[in-house]
């Protein structure tokens, strides 16, 4: 009788004796398993990145942005109908749309010079409402964010990102110290915790906060000029109360703004909740396509395993006859060849895992795309490769087991 361990060892020995043929047979398994791991790691990384971006935007938020129009005559024609996003829009949304918790305004200041006693920087300078941190989950490292009183009095205060602090003040304290934006002096009242870099999903860009400088939106309006054709505000973030249907509310906001702007298409509306649904649909499509590719590779690999095992059965017909004559049962012969096929696919699976990990790391290093290799993906790959070996090795094994011992012994 042949035990399973002996059969597996025999399979590895057969691999060693026919290394090139076995490797060629394993290529499909290697590519299939590698594709599975790479697909799952890239997909998991993309999903986590998308969730981080959408979470930063706020699932209960509706983001209204001033539409960028490069052609001056078109913009001039639009400005005859509408002045663009303004505080009037913010008040109308707050008063007319049910379920609105707060409306936060944002202005991007054209900062051509940012100086401090210890250095200079080129940050993004933003005027925002005092409750802006609650919407986008800004966290402070030290100090405070400006409050409603600062906003009401157009106070010349600011909160800076960690990178901006290093650029402007080096390793010295920043709180309470002045910095100059264009021709306006501001006092630092807070420093943000480290923020991530620039990220994008579904065409929506989310900037990092490390190099940002925030000041009250009223101070930005009063102290810094705007171009004649520019809208008073660059962005409105509308936060909806829990339980309020966000996408339906976005449709109401769109209808309201269309009336206020005289039908001018000078704004865009982004709904993070809708982006999440679209991202998940895209991820499912990606999984289906990559799963089909990996499945085809495994199918080809399985056919290759079956071919090599059929050739092995033919080559070892006399050996099978001798084993049967010495008392080996059909089940022993079948187990021997199934385990040999299993050994081929498991070896191919291990090489495929190495290939998948290399692809995932290569994508992360070259494209800057976050990848996540999970234990589940490796276990799935090993399980699939083992299943392929058992399934496609069964027919050659049964064929070997059914050989007539007398005819097998006479085979040359």
ROVEXDREN-865243 format. One record per residue (C-alpha): residue number from 1; x, y, z. Coordinates in Angstrom, 1 decimal. Example, Ala and Ser with C-alpha at 12.3 -4.5 7.8 and 13.67 -1.06 7.14 Angstrom:
BEGIN
1, 12.3, -4.5, 7.8
2, 13.7, -1.1, 7.1
END
This chain:
BEGIN
1, 0.0, 0.0, 0.0
2, 1.1, 3.6, -0.7
3, 0.3, 6.2, 1.9
4, -0.4, 9.8, 0.9
5, 3.0, 11.1, 2.2
6, 4.8, 8.6, 0.1
7, 2.7, 9.6, -2.9
8, 3.4, 13.3, -2.4
9, 7.1, 12.6, -2.1
10, 7.0, 10.6, -5.3
11, 5.3, 13.5, -7.0
12, 8.1, 15.9, -5.9
13, 10.7, 13.4, -7.1
14, 8.9, 13.3, -10.5
15, 9.0, 17.1, -10.6
16, 12.8, 17.0, -10.1
17, 13.4, 14.4, -12.8
18, 11.2, 16.3, -15.3
19, 11.9, 19.9, -14.2
20, 11.4, 21.7, -17.5
21, 8.3, 19.8, -18.4
22, 6.8, 20.3, -15.0
23, 7.7, 24.0, -15.0
24, 6.0, 24.5, -18.3
25, 2.9, 22.7, -17.0
26, 2.9, 24.9, -13.9
27, 3.0, 28.2, -15.8
28, -0.7, 28.5, -16.0
29, -1.0, 27.8, -12.2
30, 1.7, 30.4, -11.5
31, 0.1, 33.1, -13.6
32, -3.3, 32.3, -12.3
33, -2.4, 32.4, -8.6
34, -0.2, 35.4, -9.2
35, -3.1, 37.2, -10.9
36, -5.5, 36.3, -8.0
37, -3.1, 37.7, -5.3
38, -2.2, 40.8, -7.4
39, -5.9, 41.4, -8.2
40, -7.0, 41.1, -4.6
41, -4.2, 43.2, -3.2
42, -4.6, 46.0, -5.7
43, -8.4, 45.9, -5.3
44, -8.2, 46.0, -1.5
45, -5.8, 48.9, -1.7
46, -7.9, 50.8, -4.1
47, -11.0, 50.2, -2.0
48, -9.4, 51.4, 1.2
49, -8.0, 54.5, -0.5
50, -11.4, 55.3, -1.9
51, -13.1, 54.8, 1.5
52, -10.5, 57.1, 3.1
53, -11.1, 59.8, 0.6
54, -14.9, 59.5, 0.7
55, -14.8, 59.4, 4.5
56, -12.6, 62.6, 4.5
57, -15.2, 64.3, 2.3
58, -18.0, 63.2, 4.6
59, -20.7, 60.7, 3.6
60, -23.5, 63.0, 4.8
61, -22.1, 66.0, 2.9
62, -23.0, 67.6, -0.4
63, -20.1, 69.5, -2.0
64, -21.0, 72.5, -4.2
65, -18.1, 74.0, -6.2
66, -17.8, 77.0, -8.4
67, -17.3, 75.6, -12.0
68, -14.0, 76.6, -13.6
69, -14.6, 78.1, -17.0
70, -11.5, 79.0, -19.0
71, -13.0, 80.8, -21.9
72, -13.4, 84.5, -20.9
73, -16.3, 85.3, -23.3
74, -18.3, 82.3, -22.0
75, -17.6, 83.3, -18.4
76, -18.6, 86.9, -19.1
77, -21.9, 85.7, -20.6
78, -22.5, 83.5, -17.5
79, -21.7, 86.4, -15.1
80, -24.5, 88.4, -16.7
81, -26.9, 85.8, -15.3
82, -25.2, 84.8, -12.1
83, -22.4, 86.1, -9.9
84, -21.5, 82.6, -9.0
85, -21.5, 80.9, -5.6
86, -22.1, 83.4, -2.8
87, -23.2, 83.7, 0.8
88, -26.7, 84.2, -0.6
89, -26.6, 80.6, -1.8
90, -25.5, 79.4, 1.6
91, -28.4, 81.2, 3.3
92, -30.9, 79.9, 0.8
93, -29.7, 76.3, 1.2
94, -29.8, 76.6, 5.0
95, -33.3, 78.1, 5.0
96, -35.0, 76.1, 2.1
97, -33.6, 72.6, 2.1
98, -34.9, 70.3, 4.8
99, -32.4, 68.4, 7.0
100, -29.5, 70.8, 6.6
101, -27.3, 70.9, 9.7
102, -24.8, 73.5, 8.5
103, -23.4, 75.1, 5.4
104, -19.7, 75.8, 5.3
105, -18.1, 78.3, 2.8
106, -14.6, 78.1, 1.4
107, -12.5, 80.6, -0.6
108, -9.1, 79.8, -2.1
109, -6.9, 82.9, -1.7
110, -4.5, 83.7, -4.5
111, -1.3, 83.7, -2.4
112, 1.7, 84.9, -4.4
113, 3.8, 85.5, -1.3
114, 3.8, 83.8, 2.1
115, 6.5, 84.8, 4.5
116, 7.5, 84.4, 8.2
117, 10.5, 85.5, 10.2
118, 12.2, 82.0, 9.7
119, 11.4, 81.3, 6.0
120, 8.9, 81.3, 3.2
121, 6.5, 78.8, 1.7
122, 4.1, 78.2, -1.2
123, 1.1, 76.8, 0.7
124, -2.6, 76.6, -0.3
125, -4.3, 79.5, 1.6
126, -8.0, 78.9, 2.3
127, -10.7, 81.0, 3.9
128, -13.2, 78.7, 5.6
129, -16.1, 78.9, 8.1
130, -15.3, 78.2, 11.7
131, -17.1, 74.9, 11.8
132, -15.1, 73.6, 8.8
133, -13.1, 71.0, 10.9
134, -16.2, 69.2, 12.0
135, -17.1, 68.5, 8.3
136, -13.8, 67.3, 6.9
137, -12.3, 65.9, 10.1
138, -9.4, 68.2, 10.6
139, -7.4, 67.5, 13.7
140, -5.2, 69.9, 15.6
141, -1.7, 69.2, 16.9
142, -1.5, 72.3, 19.0
143, -3.5, 75.5, 19.6
144, -7.0, 76.0, 18.5
145, -9.1, 76.5, 15.4
146, -10.6, 80.0, 14.9
147, -14.1, 80.3, 16.3
148, -17.4, 82.1, 15.4
149, -16.2, 85.3, 17.1
150, -13.1, 85.4, 14.9
151, -15.3, 84.9, 11.9
152, -17.7, 87.7, 12.9
153, -14.9, 90.2, 13.6
154, -12.9, 89.3, 10.4
155, -10.0, 88.5, 12.8
156, -6.5, 88.2, 11.1
157, -5.8, 84.8, 12.5
158, -4.8, 81.5, 10.9
159, -4.3, 77.8, 11.4
160, -1.4, 76.2, 9.5
161, -0.6, 72.7, 8.4
162, 2.5, 70.8, 9.7
163, 4.5, 71.1, 6.5
164, 3.7, 74.9, 6.3
165, 4.9, 75.2, 9.9
166, 8.2, 73.6, 9.1
167, 8.7, 75.7, 6.0
168, 7.9, 79.0, 7.7
169, 9.2, 78.5, 11.3
170, 11.6, 75.5, 11.1
171, 11.7, 73.8, 14.5
172, 10.7, 76.9, 16.4
173, 7.3, 77.3, 18.0
174, 4.6, 78.8, 15.6
175, 1.7, 79.6, 18.0
176, 1.2, 83.3, 18.5
177, 3.7, 84.2, 15.8
178, 3.0, 86.3, 12.8
179, 3.2, 85.4, 9.1
180, 2.5, 87.4, 6.0
181, 0.2, 86.4, 3.1
182, 0.6, 88.8, 0.2
183, 0.4, 92.2, 2.1
184, -1.7, 90.9, 5.1
185, -0.3, 89.9, 8.4
186, -1.9, 87.0, 10.2
187, -1.3, 85.5, 13.7
188, -1.0, 81.7, 14.0
189, -3.5, 80.3, 16.6
190, -3.3, 76.6, 15.7
191, -1.2, 73.9, 14.0
192, -2.9, 71.0, 12.3
193, -1.8, 67.4, 12.8
194, 0.0, 65.8, 9.8
195, -2.2, 65.5, 6.7
196, -2.0, 63.1, 3.8
197, -1.0, 63.9, 0.2
198, -3.1, 64.7, -2.8
199, -5.6, 61.9, -3.6
200, -8.1, 61.4, -6.4
201, -11.2, 59.2, -7.0
202, -13.7, 59.2, -9.8
203, -12.3, 62.5, -11.0
204, -12.6, 64.2, -7.6
205, -9.4, 65.5, -6.1
206, -8.8, 65.7, -2.4
207, -5.9, 67.8, -1.4
208, -3.7, 67.1, 1.6
209, -3.7, 69.5, 4.5
210, 0.0, 69.5, 5.5
211, 0.8, 72.6, 3.5
212, -2.5, 74.4, 4.0
213, -3.1, 77.7, 5.8
214, -6.7, 78.4, 7.0
215, -8.2, 81.7, 8.0
216, -11.7, 82.9, 8.6
217, -13.8, 83.1, 5.4
218, -14.9, 86.6, 6.3
219, -11.3, 87.7, 6.6
220, -10.4, 86.2, 3.3
221, -13.3, 88.1, 1.7
222, -12.4, 91.4, 3.2
223, -8.6, 91.3, 3.2
224, -7.9, 89.6, -0.1
225, -9.1, 90.7, -3.5
226, -10.9, 88.5, -6.0
227, -10.9, 88.7, -9.8
228, -13.7, 90.7, -11.4
229, -15.2, 87.6, -13.0
230, -14.6, 85.3, -10.1
231, -17.4, 84.0, -7.9
232, -17.4, 85.3, -4.3
233, -17.0, 81.8, -3.0
234, -15.2, 78.8, -4.4
235, -17.1, 76.1, -2.5
236, -20.0, 75.3, -0.2
237, -20.1, 72.1, 1.9
238, -23.6, 71.3, 3.0
239, -23.9, 68.8, 5.9
240, -27.1, 66.9, 6.2
241, -28.6, 65.6, 9.4
242, -28.5, 61.8, 10.1
243, -31.4, 60.0, 8.4
244, -31.8, 62.6, 5.7
245, -31.6, 61.2, 2.2
246, -28.4, 62.8, 0.9
247, -28.8, 62.2, -2.8
248, -32.4, 63.4, -2.8
249, -31.3, 66.5, -0.9
250, -28.5, 67.1, -3.5
251, -31.2, 67.1, -6.2
252, -33.2, 69.7, -4.2
253, -30.0, 71.9, -3.8
254, -29.4, 71.6, -7.5
255, -32.9, 72.8, -8.3
256, -32.6, 75.7, -5.9
257, -29.2, 76.9, -7.2
258, -30.5, 76.6, -10.8
259, -33.2, 79.2, -9.9
260, -30.9, 81.4, -7.9
261, -28.3, 81.4, -10.7
262, -30.8, 82.1, -13.5
263, -30.1, 78.7, -15.1
264, -26.4, 79.4, -15.5
265, -24.3, 76.2, -15.2
266, -21.6, 77.8, -13.1
267, -21.4, 75.2, -10.3
268, -20.9, 71.5, -9.8
269, -22.4, 69.2, -7.2
270, -20.5, 66.2, -5.7
271, -22.2, 63.7, -3.5
272, -19.6, 61.5, -1.6
273, -22.4, 58.9, -1.0
274, -22.9, 58.5, -4.7
275, -19.1, 58.3, -5.2
276, -19.0, 55.5, -2.7
277, -21.7, 53.5, -4.7
278, -19.9, 54.2, -8.0
279, -16.6, 53.1, -6.5
280, -18.1, 49.9, -5.3
281, -19.6, 49.2, -8.7
282, -16.3, 49.9, -10.3
283, -14.6, 47.6, -7.8
284, -17.1, 44.8, -8.5
285, -16.5, 45.1, -12.3
286, -12.7, 45.1, -11.7
287, -13.0, 41.9, -9.6
288, -15.1, 40.2, -12.2
289, -12.7, 41.0, -15.0
290, -9.6, 40.1, -13.1
291, -11.3, 37.0, -11.7
292, -12.1, 35.9, -15.2
293, -8.5, 36.4, -16.3
294, -7.2, 34.5, -13.3
295, -9.8, 31.7, -13.9
296, -8.7, 31.3, -17.5
297, -5.1, 31.1, -16.4
298, -6.0, 28.4, -13.9
299, -8.0, 26.5, -16.4
300, -5.1, 26.5, -18.8
301, -2.8, 25.5, -16.0
302, -5.2, 22.7, -15.1
303, -5.3, 21.4, -18.6
304, -1.5, 21.5, -18.7
305, -1.4, 19.5, -15.4
306, -3.8, 16.9, -16.9
307, -1.6, 16.6, -20.0
308, 1.6, 16.0, -18.1
309, -0.1, 13.5, -15.8
310, -1.5, 11.6, -18.8
311, 2.0, 11.5, -20.3
312, 3.4, 10.3, -16.9
313, 0.8, 7.5, -16.7
314, 1.8, 6.4, -20.2
315, 5.5, 6.5, -19.3
316, 5.0, 4.6, -16.1
317, 2.6, 1.9, -17.3
318, 5.0, -0.9, -16.6
319, 5.7, 0.5, -13.1
320, 1.9, 0.5, -12.5
321, 1.7, -3.1, -13.6
322, 4.5, -4.1, -11.2
323, 2.8, -2.3, -8.3
324, -0.5, -3.9, -9.0
325, 1.2, -7.4, -9.3
326, 2.8, -6.8, -5.8
327, -0.6, -6.1, -4.3
328, -1.3, -2.4, -4.8
329, -5.0, -1.7, -5.0
330, -6.7, 0.6, -7.6
331, -7.2, 3.2, -4.8
332, -3.5, 3.1, -4.1
333, -2.6, 3.8, -7.7
334, -5.2, 6.5, -7.9
335, -4.0, 8.2, -4.7
336, -0.4, 8.1, -6.0
337, -1.1, 10.0, -9.2
338, -3.6, 12.4, -7.6
339, -1.0, 13.4, -5.0
340, 1.6, 13.8, -7.8
341, -0.7, 16.2, -9.5
342, -1.4, 17.9, -6.2
343, 2.4, 18.3, -5.7
344, 2.7, 20.0, -9.1
345, -0.1, 22.5, -8.4
346, 1.0, 23.3, -4.9
347, 4.5, 24.0, -6.1
348, 3.1, 26.2, -8.8
349, 0.8, 27.8, -6.3
350, 3.7, 28.7, -4.1
351, 5.6, 30.2, -7.0
352, 2.4, 32.0, -8.0
353, 2.2, 33.5, -4.5
354, 5.7, 34.8, -4.8
355, 4.8, 36.3, -8.2
356, 1.7, 37.9, -6.9
357, 3.5, 39.5, -4.0
358, 6.2, 40.8, -6.4
359, 3.5, 42.3, -8.7
360, 1.7, 44.0, -5.8
361, 5.0, 45.5, -4.5
362, 6.0, 46.5, -8.0
363, 2.7, 48.3, -8.5
364, 2.9, 50.0, -5.2
365, 6.5, 51.2, -5.9
366, 6.1, 52.2, -9.5
367, 2.6, 53.7, -9.6
368, 2.3, 54.8, -6.1
369, -0.9, 52.8, -5.7
370, -1.5, 51.4, -2.3
371, -1.8, 47.6, -2.2
372, -2.9, 45.4, 0.6
373, -1.9, 41.7, 0.7
374, -4.2, 39.8, 3.1
375, -3.8, 36.3, 4.6
376, -7.2, 35.5, 3.1
377, -6.0, 36.2, -0.5
378, -3.0, 33.9, 0.0
379, -5.2, 31.2, 1.6
380, -7.6, 31.5, -1.3
381, -4.8, 31.2, -3.9
382, -3.4, 28.1, -2.2
383, -6.8, 26.6, -1.9
384, -7.7, 27.2, -5.5
385, -4.3, 25.8, -6.8
386, -4.8, 22.7, -4.6
387, -8.3, 22.3, -5.9
388, -7.1, 22.5, -9.5
389, -4.6, 19.8, -8.8
390, -7.2, 17.5, -7.3
391, -9.8, 18.1, -10.1
392, -7.5, 17.9, -13.1
393, -5.4, 15.1, -11.6
394, -8.4, 12.9, -10.9
395, -8.9, 11.7, -14.6
396, -5.3, 10.7, -15.2
397, -5.2, 9.0, -11.8
398, -8.4, 7.0, -12.5
399, -7.1, 6.0, -15.9
400, -3.9, 4.8, -14.2
401, -5.9, 2.9, -11.6
402, -8.0, 1.1, -14.2
403, -5.1, -0.3, -16.2
404, -5.1, -4.0, -16.6
405, -2.1, -5.3, -14.6
406, -1.3, -8.1, -17.2
407, -1.4, -5.6, -20.1
408, 0.6, -3.1, -18.0
409, 3.4, -5.6, -17.4
410, 3.6, -6.4, -21.1
411, 3.8, -2.7, -22.0
412, 7.2, -1.7, -23.5
END
